[in-house]
Amino acid sequence: MAAVLTDETKHKTTAADEEADDANEELIDDQNGDHLTDAKKKRNRKKKKKATKAAEEVLSESMTGLAVNGGAKDVANGAANEDTEPMGGDNDEAADDASTQQKSKKKKKSKAKASSATGQSTDAGAGGSSGKQQTNPPTIPIADLFPDTNFPVGQEMAHPIPVDSRTAQNRMTSAEKRALDSASVEIYKELRLAAEAHRQTRKYMQTVIKPGLTMIEIWYTMRRSLKTETLEETARKLIGENGLSAGLAFPTGCSLNHCAAHYTPNAGDPTVLQYDDVCKIDFGTHINGRIIDCAFTVAFDHKYDKLLEAVRDATNTGIREAGIDVRLCDVGEAIQEVMESYEVEIDGKVYPVKSIRNLNGHSIGPYRIHAGKTVPIVKGGEQTKMEEGEFYAIETFGSTGKGYVHDDMETSHYMKNFDVGHVPLRLAKSKQLLNVINQSFSTLAFCRRWLDRLGQTRYLMALKDLCEKGIVAPYPPLCDQKGCFTAQFEHTILLRPTVKEVVSRGDDY
């Protein structure tokens, strides 16, 4: 059954037809190359909307079929035709957006890959730029994992700007500073290689160290039945030990409880690591004398958590405050303020955490662990400034005791004095031992276990003779009062011309 259009409906249809025709004519002009202004384009869009609306009204009011609605159908088709160009443009824009998003995702993926290759730390099981995967226990030298020598970069931080100086400004954007930075890239690579060996060693050892093992088993000669590696043997493999060119920078310190530093077991030491112990693990690696000095504290009982937190926070504060032209005394003051803001409850008694005032951080030089400058961890001290290109070990010690250490227990650490000249020796054994020290350690620290490892026997008298003549210096364990607990955290930082790099930073601390 056919319906009849009313006069009003016809009028609306005619108006819609005219508007659609106008829109179509303008669309044809545009397609023929007549470029419309933005204003015209807006008007066209308005006309298109009106035409579409009119068509919808006609269709809603009419009750006829397709034959009767031919005019309205033309109007709708005209509007649809007019939509063709803008819709095509929108699709092109959408395609462009999708392409841009794809490119952005690819860039993000490439950045993620780059950061994993040159990030702050690398997992002990992760592969390097060679695509090789580290074994467990770690045995593949770091140099083999990164044959392109692009070793992971440590945490980079801006240098602080001292109140009385403006020389630290714009270092990251200065062309001169960037050129100076590039000139030392080979030195940085040596330091980063040593740092990666340290990171992977300590991450593995954190899974191995457990109560019930003797200190010698953990650090030096692990029982074969445990099917694990010792800290020192792991570090030797990863650093690619090669005489004085690569190896361990000093003996592994594993000081317990009230002993804060410089303890490592001599041969025959029966000490066993206990669940209730607080153990400071301090070891170093080096490439061509470029030393990484880095330490952390292990405690199995959570009652010591606040003590460890205090010292870790103090070390991070020292790292943050350090920088080119910063006074050493200012770093120490900031460290003490943070350290002594903590207190720890142990077995129902509350102890304030104290900075150990006669222990400090230090500058590092080639084959020289203490290069002359000290970084205090209490208020006061030297007003000497840190300088561009220097290396520093920022280390802090916290104690629940007096906050002051003294020499105690049997000596295990020794080091040849850096500035010693020729000293005549009468004992043949002293001459022979000095020759071994020069060839194997030079001015790097060593311990009695390492002399045993080299096959030296009956050397104690000769070693004592070298110490008495000032050629070699002994470094006995440093202890606070018995019954207290001490903790240590340490990182090596590099004051590059552009930024401050915390070379030994890892995802563990």
VEXLUM-805106 format. One record per residue (C-alpha): x, y, z; residue in three letters. Coordinates in steps of 0.5 Angstrom, whole numbers, plus 500, padded with zeros to 3 digits. Layout:
% VEXLUM-805106
XYZALA/...
***
This chain:
% VEXLUM-805106
500500500MET/503507498ALA/502513502ALA/502520500VAL/507525501LEU/504532505THR/506539502ASP/510540508GLU/514534507THR/515535500LYS/517542502HIS/522539507LYS/525534501THR/526540496THR/530544501ALA/534538503ALA/535536496ASP/537544495GLU/542543500GLU/545537498ALA/546539491ASP/550545494ASP/554541498ALA/555536492ASN/557542488GLU/562545493GLU/565538494LEU/566537486ILE/569543486ASP/574541491ASP/575535488GLN/577538482ASN/583542485GLY/579548488ASP/582549495HIS/577551500LEU/579555506THR/578553513ASP/572557513ALA/569554507LYS/570547510LYS/567549516LYS/560551512ARG/560545508ASN/560541514ARG/555545517LYS/551544511LYS/552537511LYS/549536518LYS/543540516LYS/542536510ALA/543529513THR/538532519LYS/533534514ALA/533527510ALA/532523517GLU/526528518GLU/523526512VAL/525519513LEU/521519520SER/515522517GLU/514519511SER/511512511MET/512510504THR/517505501GLY/523506497LEU/519508491ALA/516514494VAL/522516498ASN/527517492GLY/528524494GLY/530523501ALA/534517499LYS/538522494ASP/539527500VAL/542521504ALA/546519498ASN/548526497GLY/550527504ALA/554520504ALA/557522498ASN/559529501GLU/562525507ASP/567521503THR/573526502GLU/573528510PRO/572520512MET/578519507GLY/582524510GLY/580522517ASP/582515515ASN/589517513ASP/590521519GLU/588515523ALA/593511519ALA/598516520ASP/597516528ASP/597508528ALA/604509524SER/607514529THR/604509535GLN/608503532GLN/614507531LYS/614510538SER/613503540LYS/619501536LYS/623506539LYS/621504546LYS/623497545LYS/630499542SER/631504548LYS/629498553ALA/634494550LYS/639499550ALA/638500557SER/638493559SER/645493556ALA/648499559THR/643500565GLY/645501572GLN/646493574SER/646486570THR/643480574ASP/648475575ALA/644470570GLY/643475565ALA/647475558GLY/651481556GLY/652484549SER/655478546SER/648474547GLY/652469552LYS/648467558GLN/652467565GLN/652461568THR/650459575ASN/655459579PRO/658465575PRO/664462571THR/664466565ILE/669472565PRO/665479564ILE/669481558ALA/667475554ASP/660477556LEU/661484553PHE/666483547PRO/664490545ASP/667493551THR/660497552ASN/660495560PHE/654497564PRO/654504566VAL/653506573GLY/647510576GLN/649517573GLU/647523578MET/648531577ALA/653534581HIS/650538586PRO/651546586ILE/655548592PRO/653555595VAL/659558594ASP/661556587SER/657556580ARG/662552576THR/658545577ALA/652549573GLN/651546566ASN/656541566ARG/651536562MET/650541557THR/657544556SER/661542550ALA/668542553GLU/665538559LYS/663533554ARG/669533550ALA/673531557LEU/668526558ASP/669522552SER/677523553ALA/677518559SER/672513556VAL/677507556GLU/678509564ILE/671509565TYR/670502561LYS/676499566GLU/672501572LEU/665499569ARG/668492568LEU/671491575ALA/664494577ALA/660489573GLU/664483576ALA/663486583HIS/655486582ARG/655479579GLN/659476584THR/655479590ARG/649477587LYS/651470587TYR/654470594MET/647473597GLN/644466595THR/650462598VAL/651465605ILE/648462610LYS/649461617PRO/653454619GLY/658455614LEU/665457617THR/668464614MET/673460610ILE/668456607GLU/664462604ILE/670466602TRP/676462601TYR/675454600THR/668452599MET/667444601ARG/666440594ARG/660437597SER/656444597LEU/657444590LYS/658452590THR/663457589GLU/667461594THR/666469593LEU/674470592GLU/674464587GLU/668467583THR/670474583ALA/677472580ARG/673468574LYS/669474573LEU/674479573ILE/679475569GLY/685475574GLU/691476570ASN/697478575GLY/697486576LEU/692487570SER/686484573ALA/684481580GLY/682482587LEU/684489589ALA/684487597PHE/682481601PRO/675480603THR/673483609GLY/667479613CYS/668483620SER/662480625LEU/658484630ASN/662489634HIS/668488629CYS/667493624ALA/673492619ALA/679489616HIS/677482619TYR/678476614THR/680469616PRO/687467617ASN/688459615ALA/685455621GLY/680460623ASP/675456626PRO/669462626THR/662459624VAL/657464621LEU/651464626GLN/644466625TYR/645472630ASP/651475627ASP/651482623VAL/657481617CYS/660486613LYS/662484607ILE/667488603ASP/671486597PHE/674489591GLY/676488584THR/680492579HIS/682492572ILE/689495571ASN/689498578GLY/682502577ARG/679499583ILE/672498585ILE/671498593ASP/664496595CYS/661493601ALA/654491604PHE/652488610THR/648481611VAL/644480617ALA/639474618PHE/635476624ASP/630482622HIS/631485629LYS/637488625TYR/633491620ASP/633498622LYS/641498623LEU/642496616LEU/637501614GLU/640507617ALA/647505614VAL/644504607ARG/641511608ASP/647515610ALA/651512605THR/646514600ASN/646521603THR/653521602GLY/653519595ILE/648525594ARG/652530597GLU/658528594ALA/660532587GLY/665537584ILE/667543588ASP/663540594VAL/667540601ARG/669534604LEU/666536611CYS/660538608ASP/659531606VAL/661528613GLY/656533616GLU/650530612ALA/652523613ILE/652524621GLN/645527621GLU/642522617VAL/645516621MET/644519628GLU/636520626SER/635512627TYR/635508633GLU/634500633VAL/631496638GLU/635489639ILE/632484644ASP/627489648GLY/633495649LYS/633501644VAL/640503642TYR/641510638PRO/645509631VAL/652512632LYS/657514626SER/663511627ILE/667517628ARG/674515626ASN/672511620LEU/671514613ASN/671514606GLY/677516602HIS/679517595SER/682512590ILE/688512585GLY/691507581PRO/693501585TYR/692505591ARG/686504595ILE/687510600HIS/689516595ALA/690521600GLY/683525601LYS/678522607THR/671523607VAL/669523614PRO/662521616ILE/661526622VAL/661533623LYS/668537622GLY/674534618GLY/677537612GLU/675543608GLN/678540602THR/674540596LYS/672534591MET/675535584GLU/673533577GLU/676526575GLY/677524582GLU/674517584PHE/671516591TYR/669510596ALA/663513600ILE/663508606GLU/659509612THR/659505619PHE/654505624GLY/654502631SER/650501637THR/656502641GLY/661507643LYS/661509635GLY/669509636TYR/674503634VAL/680500636HIS/685495634ASP/684488636ASP/684481634MET/690477630GLU/692481624THR/690479617SER/690485612HIS/697488610TYR/699493604MET/706495601LYS/706503603ASN/705507596PHE/711512597ASP/716507600VAL/723508597GLY/729503597HIS/730500604VAL/736495605PRO/734488607LEU/739484611ARG/734477611LEU/734473605ALA/727471607LYS/725478607SER/728480600LYS/724474597GLN/718475600LEU/718483598LEU/719480591ASN/713476591VAL/709482594ILE/712486588ASN/710481583GLN/703479586SER/700485589PHE/705491588SER/701496592THR/694493593LEU/692490600ALA/693482601PHE/692477606CYS/696471609ARG/691467606ARG/693470599TRP/701468601LEU/699461603ASP/695461596ARG/702463592LEU/706457596GLY/709461601GLN/711458608THR/714460614ARG/714467612TYR/711470619LEU/718473621MET/720476614ALA/713479614LEU/714482621LYS/721485619ASP/718488613LEU/713491617CYS/718494622GLU/722497617LYS/716501614GLY/716497607ILE/709494609VAL/704496613ALA/699492618PRO/692493618TYR/689489624PRO/681488625PRO/678495628LEU/673493633CYS/668497637ASP/666495644GLN/664488645LYS/657486645GLY/655492640CYS/653491633PHE/656495627THR/654495620ALA/657498613GLN/655500606PHE/659503601GLU/660505593HIS/665507589THR/663514585ILE/667517579LEU/666525579LEU/666525571ARG/666532568PRO/659532566THR/656527571VAL/657523578LYS/657516576GLU/655511582VAL/659506578VAL/658500583SER/651501584ARG/646495583GLY/639493584ASP/641490590ASP/643496594TYR/
***
